[in-house]
Amino acid sequence: MINPRDRNNPAGDFLLPVILKVPPDKKALSGKAQVTWLRQYARQAVALSARQSGLPVPGFEKDARGAPIAISGIYWSLTHKPGYVAGVAAEGPVGIDLEAIRPVRPALFYKVTDETERQLDEASDALFFRFWTAKEAVLKAVGAGLAGLSNCKIIAILDEKNLHVSCGGILWRVEHQYYDNHLISMVKMDKEIKWTLPGQNLGTLQGRPLC
């Protein structure tokens, strides 16, 4: 495997999140069994991201609030839904979140946005999930939970795949990826993102016991 840390390797300029599709038999799980399996599968996505990035696989330690702990400068973030999981490892604070795009009540859109944010674009289900997942990704990057949601504001929509979020006095750039009616958002830090979608570029790594 190419080591992205090699100064001659252009992959070092990228963050390498991995998105995995949940197998049909696992989608049939429910309750605690489903959540436990999805969490482990999302950790495999983080491990694959680490391997592709030339980084050690994180130990997946968490603090008392449940926020991921960076060890030896290796940060990680994961997210999971019944159909897909995603994970990323990086050498700096990082956050990733995904949601299936689906109808939402206008009252919910108003609950998670303020007047300034609503003036940025016409309200829609897709816009709601852009805002929601972007804020979630930033909250993960800063190690905060949903209690910090009111401190995160969408400042600007740059284009259909990028926007700016202000949180804790810091301006964060978030990039979106759309796949199979799902929206994945991730903090960009100072690097570009090279997404690995289901079935892409995993070679013999997928399916190995990485974590």
FENMONOR-V512821 format. One record per pair of residues at least 24 apart in sequence whose C-alpha atoms are under 10 Angstrom apart, sorted by the first residue. I is the first residue (numbers start at 1). J is the second residue. Records with the same first field share a line. If there is no record, write none. Layout:
BEGIN
I=J  J
END
This chain:
BEGIN
1=51  52  53  54
2=51  52  53  54
3=51  52  53  54  55
4=51  52  53  54  55
5=53  54  55
6=54
11=52  53  54  192  193  194
12=53  54  191  192
13=190  191  192  193  194
14=53  90  188  189  190  191  192  193  194  195
15=49  50  52  53  88  89  90  91  94  186  187  188  189  190  191  192  193  194  195
16=46  48  49  50  51  52  53  87  88  89  90  191  192  193  194  195  196
17=45  46  47  48  49  50  52  53  76  77  78  86  87  88  89  90  96  186  193  194  195  196  197
18=42  44  45  46  47  48  49  50  52  78  85  86  87  88  89  194  195  196  197  198  199  200  201  202
19=44  45  46  48  49  78  79  80  84  85  86  87  88  98  179  184  195  196  197  198  199  200
20=44  45  80  83  84  85  86  87  196  197  198  199  200  206
21=81  82  83  84  85  86  197  198  199
22=80  81  82  83  84  85  198
23=82  83  84
24=82  83
26=82  83
27=81  82  83  84
28=82
29=82
30=82
34=81  82
35=80  81  82
37=80
38=79  80  81  82  83  84  85  86
39=78  79  80  81  85  86
40=80  85  211
41=78  79  80  84  85  86  87  211
42=77  78  79  80  81  84  85  86  87  88
43=76  77  78  79  80  85  86  87  88  210  211
44=78  85  86  87  88  205  206  207  208  209  210  211
45=77  78  79  85  86  87  88  89  196  206  210  211
46=76  77  78  79  85  86  87  88  89  90  210  211
47=76  87  88  89  205  206  209  210  211
48=87  88  89  196  202  205  206  207  208  210  211
49=76  86  87  88  89  90  195  196  202
50=74  75  76  87  88  89  90  91
51=89  205  210
52=89  196  201  202  205
53=88  89  90  91
54=89  90
55=89  90  91
56=89  90
57=89  210  211
58=89  90  211
59=211
60=211
63=143
65=143  144  145
66=143  144  145
67=139  140  141  142  143  144  145
68=95  140  141  143
69=143
75=141
76=140  141
77=137  140  141  186
78=137  140
79=137  184
81=182
83=180  182
84=179  180  182  198
85=184  198
86=184  196  197  198
87=186
88=186  195
90=189
91=189
92=141  189  190
93=138  140  141  142  143  187  188  189
94=137  138  139  140  141  142  143  186  187  188  189
95=133  134  135  136  137  138  139  140  141  142  143  174  185  186  187  188  189
96=133  134  135  136  137  138  139  140  141  174  175  176  184  185  186  187  188
97=132  133  134  135  136  137  138  139  140  176  183  184  185  186  187
98=129  130  132  133  134  136  137  176  177  178  182  183  184  185  186
99=129  130  132  133  181  182  183  184  185
100=126  129  178  179  180  181  182  183  184
101=125  126  127  128  129  130  178  180  181  182  183
102=126  128  129  181  182
103=128  129
104=128  129
112=149  150  152  153
113=149  150  152  153  154
114=150  153  154
116=153  154  155
117=153  154  155  156  157
118=154
120=154  155  156  157
121=156  157
126=181  182  183
127=160
129=182  183  184  185
130=154  157  160  161  162  163  174  175  176  177  183  184  185
131=157  163  164  165  185
132=185
133=174  176  183  184  185  186
134=162  163  164  165  172  173  174  175  176  183  184  185  186  187
135=164  165  166  167  172  174  185  186  187
136=185  186  187
137=165  172  174  175  184  185  186  187
138=165  166  167  171  172  173  174  185  186  187  188
139=167  168  187
140=186  187
141=172  186  187  189
142=167  168  170
161=185
162=186  187  188
163=187
END
